[in-house]
Protein backbone atom coordinates (compact mmCIF):
# COMPACT_ATOMS: atom_id res chain seq x y z
CA UNK A 1 0.00 0.00 0.00
CA UNK A 2 1.27 3.46 -0.91
CA UNK A 3 1.43 5.95 1.93
CA UNK A 4 0.04 9.40 1.34
CA UNK A 5 1.90 12.41 2.74
CA UNK A 6 0.68 16.00 2.99
CA UNK A 7 2.01 19.57 2.90
CA UNK A 8 0.92 22.64 4.83
CA UNK A 9 -0.12 24.04 1.43
CA UNK A 10 -2.94 21.42 1.30
CA UNK A 11 -1.33 19.11 -1.22
CA UNK A 12 -1.11 15.34 -1.03
CA UNK A 13 1.88 13.32 -2.24
CA UNK A 14 2.39 9.66 -2.94
CA UNK A 15 5.83 8.29 -3.77
CA UNK A 16 6.75 5.53 -6.21
CA UNK A 17 10.53 5.17 -6.35
CA UNK A 18 11.87 8.61 -7.25
CA UNK A 19 8.56 9.97 -8.58
CA UNK A 20 6.11 11.92 -6.45
CA UNK A 21 2.49 12.18 -7.57
CA UNK A 22 0.97 15.44 -6.34
CA UNK A 23 -2.59 16.70 -6.01
CA UNK A 24 -4.65 18.94 -3.77
CA UNK A 25 -6.50 17.57 -0.77
CA UNK A 26 -10.23 17.19 -0.39
CA UNK A 27 -10.07 19.99 2.19
CA UNK A 28 -8.47 22.34 -0.37
CA UNK A 29 -10.91 21.34 -3.12
CA UNK A 30 -13.85 22.01 -0.80
CA UNK A 31 -12.45 25.43 0.17
CA UNK A 32 -11.89 26.37 -3.48
CA UNK A 33 -15.42 25.54 -4.57
CA UNK A 34 -16.21 24.62 -8.17
CA UNK A 35 -12.91 24.40 -10.06
CA UNK A 36 -13.18 25.86 -13.57
CA UNK A 37 -9.55 26.12 -14.74
CA UNK A 38 -6.27 24.34 -14.01
CA UNK A 39 -2.87 25.47 -15.30
CA UNK A 40 -0.09 22.91 -14.85
CA UNK A 41 3.55 22.77 -15.97
CA UNK A 42 4.52 20.48 -18.85
CA UNK A 43 6.96 17.56 -18.71
CA UNK A 44 10.59 18.59 -18.63
CA UNK A 45 10.10 21.73 -16.51
CA UNK A 46 12.36 21.96 -13.44
CA UNK A 47 10.63 22.86 -10.18
CA UNK A 48 11.83 23.93 -6.75
CA UNK A 49 10.13 23.04 -3.47
CA UNK A 50 7.95 25.85 -2.21
CA UNK A 51 7.76 27.62 -5.58
CA UNK A 52 4.54 28.16 -7.51
CA UNK A 53 4.20 25.68 -10.37
CA UNK A 54 0.57 26.04 -11.35
CA UNK A 55 -2.78 27.63 -10.75
CA UNK A 56 -6.21 26.36 -9.84
CA UNK A 57 -9.10 28.72 -10.50
CA UNK A 58 -12.57 28.28 -9.08
CA UNK A 59 -15.77 30.26 -9.14
CA UNK A 60 -14.72 31.67 -5.73
CA UNK A 61 -10.97 32.28 -6.02
CA UNK A 62 -7.63 31.50 -7.62
CA UNK A 63 -5.27 29.18 -5.78
CA UNK A 64 -1.62 28.48 -6.43
CA UNK A 65 -0.09 25.02 -6.72
CA UNK A 66 3.29 24.76 -5.02
CA UNK A 67 6.00 22.23 -5.80
CA UNK A 68 6.44 20.04 -2.71
CA UNK A 69 9.84 18.77 -3.91
CA UNK A 70 12.80 19.85 -6.03
CA UNK A 71 12.85 18.01 -9.32
CA UNK A 72 11.58 17.73 -12.86
CA UNK A 73 8.00 17.39 -14.05
CA UNK A 74 7.62 14.00 -15.73
CA UNK A 75 3.88 14.16 -16.36
CA UNK A 76 0.86 16.37 -15.88
CA UNK A 77 -2.71 15.15 -15.70
CA UNK A 78 -4.17 16.14 -19.06
CA UNK A 79 -7.61 14.89 -17.94
CA UNK A 80 -7.71 17.58 -15.23
CA UNK A 81 -6.55 20.28 -17.65
CA UNK A 82 -9.36 19.27 -20.05
CA UNK A 83 -11.97 18.82 -17.30
CA UNK A 84 -11.10 20.88 -14.18
CA UNK A 85 -14.28 19.70 -12.41
CA UNK A 86 -12.42 16.41 -11.75
CA UNK A 87 -10.63 18.25 -8.95
CA UNK A 88 -13.92 18.51 -7.08
CA UNK A 89 -15.11 15.04 -8.05
CA UNK A 90 -12.01 13.07 -7.00
CA UNK A 91 -9.24 15.31 -5.61
CA UNK A 92 -7.38 12.48 -3.88
CA UNK A 93 -7.52 10.08 -6.83
CA UNK A 94 -8.23 10.63 -10.52
CA UNK A 95 -7.56 14.37 -10.18
CA UNK A 96 -3.85 14.06 -9.35
CA UNK A 97 -2.12 17.07 -10.89
CA UNK A 98 1.58 16.45 -11.57
CA UNK A 99 4.27 13.81 -11.26
CA UNK A 100 7.74 15.01 -10.27
CA UNK A 101 11.02 13.07 -10.38
CA UNK A 102 12.85 14.18 -7.24
CA UNK A 103 16.24 13.63 -5.64
CA UNK A 104 15.30 14.23 -2.01
CA UNK A 105 11.97 14.04 -0.23
CA UNK A 106 11.50 16.88 2.29
CA UNK A 107 9.83 16.53 5.67
CA UNK A 108 6.11 16.04 5.01
CA UNK A 109 3.04 15.72 7.21
CA UNK A 110 1.41 12.42 8.08
CA UNK A 111 -2.35 12.02 7.64
CA UNK A 112 -2.85 12.60 11.39
CA UNK A 113 -0.69 15.76 11.35
CA UNK A 114 -2.55 17.10 8.33
CA UNK A 115 -5.92 16.42 9.94
CA UNK A 116 -4.76 18.31 13.02
CA UNK A 117 -3.68 21.23 10.82
CA UNK A 118 -7.07 21.46 9.12
CA UNK A 119 -8.94 21.28 12.44
CA UNK A 120 -7.08 24.31 13.85
C-alpha positions as CSV (number, residue, x, y, z in Angstrom):
1,X,0.0,0.0,0.0
2,X,1.3,3.5,-0.9
3,X,1.4,5.9,1.9
4,X,0.0,9.4,1.3
5,X,1.9,12.4,2.7
6,X,0.7,16.0,3.0
7,X,2.0,19.6,2.9
8,X,0.9,22.6,4.8
9,X,-0.1,24.0,1.4
10,X,-2.9,21.4,1.3
11,X,-1.3,19.1,-1.2
12,X,-1.1,15.3,-1.0
13,X,1.9,13.3,-2.2
14,X,2.4,9.7,-2.9
15,X,5.8,8.3,-3.8
16,X,6.7,5.5,-6.2
17,X,10.5,5.2,-6.3
18,X,11.9,8.6,-7.2
19,X,8.6,10.0,-8.6
20,X,6.1,11.9,-6.4
21,X,2.5,12.2,-7.6
22,X,1.0,15.4,-6.3
23,X,-2.6,16.7,-6.0
24,X,-4.7,18.9,-3.8
25,X,-6.5,17.6,-0.8
26,X,-10.2,17.2,-0.4
27,X,-10.1,20.0,2.2
28,X,-8.5,22.3,-0.4
29,X,-10.9,21.3,-3.1
30,X,-13.8,22.0,-0.8
31,X,-12.5,25.4,0.2
32,X,-11.9,26.4,-3.5
33,X,-15.4,25.5,-4.6
34,X,-16.2,24.6,-8.2
35,X,-12.9,24.4,-10.1
36,X,-13.2,25.9,-13.6
37,X,-9.6,26.1,-14.7
38,X,-6.3,24.3,-14.0
39,X,-2.9,25.5,-15.3
40,X,-0.1,22.9,-14.9
41,X,3.5,22.8,-16.0
42,X,4.5,20.5,-18.9
43,X,7.0,17.6,-18.7
44,X,10.6,18.6,-18.6
45,X,10.1,21.7,-16.5
46,X,12.4,22.0,-13.4
47,X,10.6,22.9,-10.2
48,X,11.8,23.9,-6.7
49,X,10.1,23.0,-3.5
50,X,7.9,25.9,-2.2
51,X,7.8,27.6,-5.6
52,X,4.5,28.2,-7.5
53,X,4.2,25.7,-10.4
54,X,0.6,26.0,-11.3
55,X,-2.8,27.6,-10.7
56,X,-6.2,26.4,-9.8
57,X,-9.1,28.7,-10.5
58,X,-12.6,28.3,-9.1
59,X,-15.8,30.3,-9.1
60,X,-14.7,31.7,-5.7
61,X,-11.0,32.3,-6.0
62,X,-7.6,31.5,-7.6
63,X,-5.3,29.2,-5.8
64,X,-1.6,28.5,-6.4
65,X,-0.1,25.0,-6.7
66,X,3.3,24.8,-5.0
67,X,6.0,22.2,-5.8
68,X,6.4,20.0,-2.7
69,X,9.8,18.8,-3.9
70,X,12.8,19.8,-6.0
71,X,12.9,18.0,-9.3
72,X,11.6,17.7,-12.9
73,X,8.0,17.4,-14.0
74,X,7.6,14.0,-15.7
75,X,3.9,14.2,-16.4
76,X,0.9,16.4,-15.9
77,X,-2.7,15.1,-15.7
78,X,-4.2,16.1,-19.1
79,X,-7.6,14.9,-17.9
80,X,-7.7,17.6,-15.2
81,X,-6.5,20.3,-17.7
82,X,-9.4,19.3,-20.1
83,X,-12.0,18.8,-17.3
84,X,-11.1,20.9,-14.2
85,X,-14.3,19.7,-12.4
86,X,-12.4,16.4,-11.8
87,X,-10.6,18.3,-9.0
88,X,-13.9,18.5,-7.1
89,X,-15.1,15.0,-8.0
90,X,-12.0,13.1,-7.0
91,X,-9.2,15.3,-5.6
92,X,-7.4,12.5,-3.9
93,X,-7.5,10.1,-6.8
94,X,-8.2,10.6,-10.5
95,X,-7.6,14.4,-10.2
96,X,-3.9,14.1,-9.4
97,X,-2.1,17.1,-10.9
98,X,1.6,16.4,-11.6
99,X,4.3,13.8,-11.3
100,X,7.7,15.0,-10.3
101,X,11.0,13.1,-10.4
102,X,12.9,14.2,-7.2
103,X,16.2,13.6,-5.6
104,X,15.3,14.2,-2.0
105,X,12.0,14.0,-0.2
106,X,11.5,16.9,2.3
107,X,9.8,16.5,5.7
108,X,6.1,16.0,5.0
109,X,3.0,15.7,7.2
110,X,1.4,12.4,8.1
111,X,-2.3,12.0,7.6
112,X,-2.9,12.6,11.4
113,X,-0.7,15.8,11.4
114,X,-2.6,17.1,8.3
115,X,-5.9,16.4,9.9
116,X,-4.8,18.3,13.0
117,X,-3.7,21.2,10.8
118,X,-7.1,21.5,9.1
119,X,-8.9,21.3,12.4
120,X,-7.1,24.3,13.9
